[in-house]
Amino acid sequence: MNTWKFASLVEVDKVFKIDGLNIWNFYWHCCDRKIEVISPFEGNIYFFNEYEIKTPEKTVTFVAGEFSDGQIGVYLKEESTITSKS
């Protein structure tokens, strides 16, 4: 079983890179899997979709969804890295 950890709140179209890829520059392929995650703020349970971004060099997998307060949360597997949050 994969361990998904909260990575960040992200704003639509604001640069957010995972393994060097800005997620907003790519099509998010939905993997048709709902992943149970826990909000880092109030501890509520959510079921967010798992997504993949594919380039010729690599595939990046992450979980993303909208919290009840309208913020978008991103969760990563432990081995994934955030390379930039500007």
C-alpha positions in Angstrom: 0.0 0.0 0.0 1.3 3.4 -0.9 1.8 6.1 1.7 0.5 9.5 0.6 1.7 12.5 2.5 0.3 16.0 2.4 2.6 18.1 0.2 1.0 21.6 -0.1 -2.0 23.7 -0.8 -1.8 24.9 -4.4 -3.4 27.7 -6.3 -4.7 27.2 -9.8 -2.1 28.2 -12.4 0.5 29.1 -9.7 3.8 27.2 -10.3 3.9 24.0 -8.4 6.6 21.5 -9.4 6.8 17.8 -8.6 10.1 16.1 -9.7 10.8 19.2 -11.8 7.5 19.3 -13.6 5.1 22.2 -13.2 1.8 20.3 -12.8 -0.2 23.1 -14.5 1.7 22.7 -17.7 0.5 19.1 -18.3 -2.7 17.1 -18.8 -3.6 15.3 -15.6 -4.6 11.7 -16.5 -7.0 10.5 -13.8 -6.1 6.9 -12.7 -9.7 6.1 -11.7 -8.6 5.5 -8.1 -9.9 7.3 -5.1 -7.3 7.6 -2.4 -8.2 8.2 1.3 -6.3 11.2 2.6 -6.5 13.2 5.9 -6.7 16.9 5.9 -3.6 18.4 7.6 -5.7 21.1 9.2 -8.9 19.7 10.7 -8.1 16.0 10.4 -11.1 15.2 8.2 -11.0 12.3 5.8 -11.3 13.0 2.1 -11.3 10.8 -1.0 -9.3 12.4 -3.7 -8.4 11.2 -7.2 -4.9 9.9 -8.1 -3.4 11.5 -11.2 -0.5 10.9 -13.5 1.5 13.3 -15.6 3.6 11.7 -18.4 6.5 13.0 -20.3 8.9 11.1 -22.5 11.4 11.1 -19.6 9.2 10.3 -16.6 5.8 9.7 -15.1 4.8 11.7 -12.0 2.0 10.4 -9.8 0.1 12.5 -7.2 -3.2 12.8 -5.4 -5.2 16.1 -5.6 -8.5 17.4 -4.6 -10.5 20.2 -3.1 -11.0 20.6 0.6 -14.3 21.8 1.9 -12.9 25.3 2.3 -12.2 25.5 -1.5 -8.4 25.0 -1.2 -6.7 22.4 -3.4 -4.5 19.9 -1.6 -1.7 17.9 -3.2 -0.4 14.6 -1.7 2.7 12.8 -2.8 4.2 9.4 -2.3 7.1 9.5 0.1 9.7 9.1 -2.7 8.4 12.1 -4.7 10.0 15.5 -4.3 8.7 19.0 -4.6 11.4 21.0 -6.5 9.8 24.4 -6.4 6.9 26.3 -4.8 7.2 29.7 -6.3 
